[in-house]
Amino acid sequence: VEWRVDGATLVDERADERTPLRELLAAHAAAAGRRPPVACDLQDPETFALLLLRAPGPANDPRYDRLDPSVGLDLNLADRCVIEYPQIVVARPGDVDRRFRLAPNPVQLFFADDQSTSAGGHGEMRRA
C-alpha cells in the first residue's frame, strides 16, 4: 500500500488485508513516535478522508473513490480495479471538494418487491 500524506509517501510493503485502514495508518505514526502523519484524529472519520485513485481513468481528469477507514483493504477494494498496488491519499475533508474529484457512485439497480409478482414474475428495474 502506498499512502500519500501532505506531499510525503509512506509505504506498507505487506499489509494485512483485514486490518482497518486507520490502524495501518496509525502504525506509521507509532513507528515515527509522533502524531498521525496528517493532522487528524484517526478514531474520528470526520477529520480525514481516505481516497483511492480510480483506475482505469484519464490521467488529465483523475477521479477518486472514498474508502472506509474502519474496515480493511479486503472490503474497501472489493469490486475495484487496482493496478499494481493501492495508492491511498489521506486528505483533509475540506480538500476533498477543492483538490480531489470523487468518482460518481455506480448505478445501483434493484427489483421492486411490490411489482415483481404483478409483472408476471419479471419485476421492474429501477435506479436507486
Long-range contacts (C-beta under 8 A, 24 or more apart in sequence): 1-73, 1-85, 1-86, 1-88, 2-85, 2-86, 2-87, 2-88, 3-28, 3-37, 3-88, 3-89, 3-90, 4-87, 4-88, 4-89, 4-90, 5-37, 5-38, 5-89, 5-90, 6-37, 6-38, 6-90, 8-37, 10-37, 15-73, 16-72, 17-72, 17-73, 17-74, 18-72, 18-73, 18-74, 19-72, 19-73, 20-69, 20-70, 20-71, 20-72, 21-50, 21-67, 21-68, 21-69, 21-70, 21-71, 21-72, 21-73, 21-76, 21-88, 22-69, 22-70, 25-50, 25-69, 25-90, 37-90, 38-90, 38-92, 39-92, 40-90, 40-92, 42-69, 45-69, 45-70, 46-93, 47-92, 47-93, 48-90, 48-91, 48-92, 48-93, 49-90, 49-91, 49-92, 49-93, 49-95, 49-96, 50-88, 50-89, 50-90, 50-91, 51-88, 51-89, 51-91, 51-96, 51-100, 51-102, 52-76, 52-77, 52-80, 52-82, 52-86, 52-87, 52-88, 52-89, 53-87, 53-89, 54-80, 54-81, 54-103, 55-81, 55-82, 55-83, 56-81, 56-83, 57-103, 61-101, 62-100, 62-101, 63-101, 63-102, 63-103, 63-104, 64-89, 64-100, 64-101, 64-102, 64-103, 65-102, 65-103, 66-96, 66-102
